[in-house]
Amino acid sequence: MKRHLAVALLATVLTGPALAQQQEPFEPEGYRIDNYRAPVPATLAGARVLTTAQAEAIWRAKSGAFVDVMPRPPKPKNLPAGTVWRDAPRRNIPGSLWLPDTGYGALPPAVDDYLQRGLARASRGDKAALLVIYCLADCWMSWNAAKRALAYGYSNIAWYPDGTDGWEGAKLPTEEAHPEPRPEQ
């Protein structure tokens, strides 16, 4: 009997940390403000969470607008004359509207306005239109942006947490992305 108890106790001690690491994070009350490339929750209150197959079905049916919130480093303002600047390429889900830098936890007023105008454009002014918001897998930027869209009054938000990583992993088509012009900050 004591041996069985000892074995059970040892198994608990050895597997406890592994199980704790496998647990998904809980939804925070506010926005995530750091460590944006980390495991994301399985849920977003008020939004639908999509699998790749569900996102593909919406895309193929053209029943929702896709919004990419992947950040993009701006061209430095103080580059020496003659310096060549090349933006990092981005491929996204075809037909997406790319609103870079709109998934941070705190947005400057100009970026907040940029996101609101972009969502209005994607939804054609209909706050009940389906908006699919994504970035990369394990990227809190899309979670933040989808949560913010809900706060703006959009009622049909779908969050695609696997983003372009899941999309490309399923061998679905992508296209070269061009961001919407950002406001000066």
C-alpha positions in Angstrom: 0.0 0.0 0.0 2.8 2.4 0.9 4.6 1.6 -2.3 1.5 2.4 -4.4 1.2 5.7 -2.6 4.8 6.5 -3.1 4.6 5.7 -6.8 1.5 7.9 -7.2 3.1 10.7 -5.3 6.2 10.5 -7.5 4.1 10.5 -10.6 2.3 13.5 -9.5 5.5 15.4 -8.7 7.0 14.5 -12.1 4.0 15.2 -14.3 2.7 18.3 -12.4 5.1 20.8 -14.0 4.4 19.4 -17.5 0.7 19.7 -17.0 1.0 23.2 -15.7 3.0 24.2 -18.9 0.3 22.7 -21.2 -2.5 24.8 -19.7 -3.6 27.6 -21.9 -3.4 31.1 -20.5 -6.6 32.8 -19.2 -8.1 35.8 -20.9 -6.8 39.0 -19.2 -9.4 41.6 -18.2 -7.6 44.3 -20.3 -5.3 44.1 -23.3 -2.0 42.3 -23.3 0.7 44.9 -23.1 4.0 42.9 -23.5 5.4 39.6 -24.6 3.1 39.5 -27.6 4.6 36.3 -29.1 3.4 33.9 -26.4 0.7 31.3 -26.0 -2.8 32.8 -26.3 -6.0 31.9 -24.6 -8.4 29.5 -26.4 -11.2 32.1 -26.1 -12.1 35.7 -26.5 -15.2 36.8 -24.8 -17.8 38.1 -27.3 -15.9 36.7 -30.3 -15.9 33.5 -32.3 -12.6 31.6 -32.3 -11.9 30.1 -35.7 -9.9 27.1 -36.8 -8.1 27.1 -40.1 -10.9 25.1 -41.7 -13.5 27.6 -40.5 -11.4 30.6 -41.6 -11.0 29.0 -45.0 -14.7 28.4 -45.4 -15.5 32.1 -44.6 -12.7 33.1 -47.1 -14.0 30.9 -49.9 -17.6 32.0 -49.3 -16.4 35.6 -49.2 -18.7 36.0 -46.2 -16.4 38.1 -44.1 -13.6 40.7 -44.3 -10.2 39.6 -43.2 -8.0 42.0 -41.2 -4.3 41.4 -40.7 -2.8 43.3 -37.7 0.8 42.1 -38.1 3.1 44.9 -36.9 5.6 46.4 -39.4 8.6 48.4 -38.4 8.4 52.0 -39.9 11.2 53.4 -42.0 13.5 55.2 -39.6 13.2 59.0 -40.0 16.9 59.7 -39.5 18.4 57.5 -42.2 21.4 59.0 -43.9 20.8 60.2 -47.4 21.2 57.4 -50.0 20.5 54.6 -47.5 18.4 51.9 -49.1 15.4 50.8 -46.9 13.6 47.6 -47.7 10.5 46.7 -45.8 10.3 43.1 -44.7 7.9 41.3 -47.0 4.6 40.1 -45.6 2.3 37.5 -47.2 -1.2 37.4 -45.9 -4.6 35.8 -46.6 -5.7 37.1 -50.1 -8.1 40.0 -49.9 -7.1 41.0 -46.4 -6.8 44.6 -45.2 -3.5 45.0 -43.4 -3.6 47.4 -40.5 -0.1 47.1 -39.0 0.7 48.0 -35.4 -2.9 48.0 -34.3 -2.6 45.1 -32.0 -0.5 46.6 -29.3 -2.0 46.8 -25.8 -1.8 50.6 -25.7 -2.4 52.5 -28.9 -1.6 56.2 -29.4 -4.7 58.2 -30.4 -3.6 58.4 -34.1 -3.2 54.6 -34.3 -6.5 54.0 -32.5 -8.2 56.3 -35.0 -6.4 54.4 -37.8 -7.7 51.1 -36.5 -11.2 52.5 -36.2 -11.2 53.9 -39.8 -9.7 50.6 -41.1 -12.4 48.5 -39.4 -15.1 50.8 -40.8 -13.6 50.4 -44.3 -13.3 46.6 -43.9 -16.9 46.3 -42.6 -18.3 48.9 -45.1 -19.6 50.8 -42.1 -21.7 47.9 -40.9 -20.8 47.0 -37.3 -22.7 43.7 -37.7 -20.5 42.6 -40.6 -18.2 39.6 -40.0 -14.6 40.7 -39.4 -11.9 38.0 -39.2 -8.9 39.4 -37.3 -5.6 37.6 -37.4 -1.8 37.9 -37.2 0.5 34.9 -36.6 0.1 31.9 -34.3 0.7 32.7 -30.6 0.4 36.4 -31.3 -1.5 38.5 -28.8 -1.7 41.3 -31.3 -4.7 39.7 -33.1 -6.3 39.0 -29.7 -5.9 42.6 -28.6 -7.2 44.0 -31.9 -10.3 41.7 -31.9 -11.0 42.6 -28.3 -10.7 46.3 -29.3 -13.1 45.8 -32.2 -15.6 44.4 -29.8 -15.1 47.5 -27.6 -15.8 49.7 -30.6 -19.2 48.1 -30.9 -18.6 45.5 -33.7 -20.8 42.5 -33.0 -19.6 39.9 -35.4 -15.9 39.4 -34.6 -14.1 36.2 -35.4 -10.6 35.8 -34.1 -8.3 33.5 -36.1 -5.5 32.7 -33.6 -3.4 30.5 -35.9 -3.1 33.4 -38.4 -0.9 33.1 -41.4 1.1 30.4 -39.7 -1.9 28.1 -39.7 -3.1 29.3 -43.1 0.3 28.5 -44.7 0.6 25.3 -42.8 -2.6 24.1 -44.5 -1.1 25.0 -47.9 -3.7 27.7 -48.5 -2.9 30.6 -50.9 -1.3 33.8 -49.7 -0.5 37.0 -51.5 2.1 39.8 -51.1 0.6 42.2 -48.6 0.7 46.0 -48.7 -0.3 47.8 -45.6 -2.8 50.6 -45.4 -0.9 53.8 -45.1 -0.2 54.5 -41.4 -0.7 57.8 -39.7 2.3 59.9 -38.8 3.1 59.3 -35.1 
